[in-house]
Amino acid sequence: MSSPLLASPSRRPLHPHVVLAIAILLPGFGHVVCGRARRGLTLQLFMISLAFVTWNLTTPAQSFAGRLAGGLFIYAMSIPDAYRTAKLRWALAREAQNGRQSAEDGHLDTHARIPQNVSM
């Protein structure tokens, strides 16, 4: 069974910084380009829902950001999550590429692991 992080192993994943920019500009879409469309669309649904709830629970005297605080919170939490997913996919693809090159050279590492410098 393949990992959901490697949605299309034949295609090279986008660089994590590109995914970060997409996640900042288009809420939820950073997850979609990482191959986790359901998660991205779920986050978008919660952003809209919580923004609607907080908009209706606050008074007009509150600031615009205060009235949308629930949706903005989910938006702010989705950005590092999309980046972390992209970073992991990037490291896994790089590790797989290194494994293929080693196998072609005749040096197959049977104990290959995810690099330790990838933060979760």
Sequence and secondary structure as in RCSB ss.txt:
>XXXX:A:sequence
MSSPLLASPSRRPLHPHVVLAIAILLPGFGHVVCGRARRGLTLQLFMISLAFVTWNLTTPAQSFAGRLAGGLFIY
AMSIPDAYRTAKLRWALAREAQNGRQSAEDGHLDTHARIPQNVSM
>XXXX:A:secstr
   TT S TTS    HHHHHHHHHHSTTHHHHHTT HHHHHHHHHHHHHHHHHHHHHS TTS HHHHTHHHHHHH
HHHHHHHHHHHHHHHHHHHHHHHHHHHHHHT   TT    TT   
